Amino acid sequence: MSTFVKDLLELEFLQNAFFAGILCSIASGIVGTYVVLKRITYIAAAISHCILGGLGAARYFSVVYDLPWLRPVYGAIFTALASALLIGYISLRAKEREDTVISALWAVGMAIGVLFIFKTPGYNEDLMSYLFGNILMVSREDLYLIAGLDLLVIGLTYTFYYQTVAVCFDEEFARTRGVAVEFYYLLLLCLTALTVVLTVSVVGIIMVIALLSLPVAISSRFFASVWKIMIASTLLGMLFTSSGLALSYAPDLPSGALTIVIAGVAYFLTLIWSAFSRPTLAKSNAGNTD
């Protein structure tokens, strides 16, 4: 740990990784709360796997047609937003079974990404980092992009907080109150898509849903208010990503995987604590005559 702290003060790539985890935790804590409340983790998972197609396509055209400005993350953002809007439209309008369409998008997006990666000359280490997560490869430019998307997520959440919460809890009631349910549902999916793009740089496509859902699952055990869950989830995400980076540094372990292991252990410990504390709480409430 002392080696990590010492290098953190000196090495820019390690500072970038540390701040990337902090910044990603902000968006994942906020949007992850919506995702868990609305019970759309399967949609978020589909979006996260679809973006491999955008990553692979952007990398392919960048290398083959010499377009250095076309970074893989731009393809990821485009694909994430497109898949979110398509899934949202199908959910709201189409008669096709939603789970079937989402599964098809999931599989096709991954397959397209694999094909583009296979046809791209050279070893695509940066694309592999998106798949499995490599926070140590985050650049200063990536931090600016993550911070900008964070500001967008915070701004939209602050502006439309009550409407999105209403849509998450009860669409029919929100509709009777004049809330444009379809618009806010699509907005929520777009926020989810952007957050997925942010988070894959930390833990990778395969484990992105864990970072979106586990801090929220823990926080909801202690808080009932949505905004409190958002704040607690953000802080827990910061703790998990920082701990994963610090503990993986010296033994040279994958930081993304270790981050998820830490979050998973914390979640299961919370479940155990809740199971043992409920009888005590129930007994205490039974004896309370106030």
Secondary structure, 3 states (H helix, E strand, C coil): CHHHHHHHCCCHHHHHHHHHHHHHHHHHHHHHHHHHHHCCHHHHHHHHHHHHHHHHHHHHHHHHCCCCCCCHHHHHHHHHHHHHHHHHHHHHCCCCCHHHHHHHHHHHHHHHHHHHHHHCCCCCHHHHHHHHCCHHHCCHHHHHHHHHHHHHHHHHHHHCHHHHHHHHHCHHHHHHCCCCHHHHHHHHHHHHHHHHHHHHHHHCCCCHHHHHHHHHHHHCCCCCCHHHHHHHHHHHHHHHHHHHHHHHHCCCCCHHHHHHHHHHHHHHHHHHHHHHHHHHHHHHHHCCCC
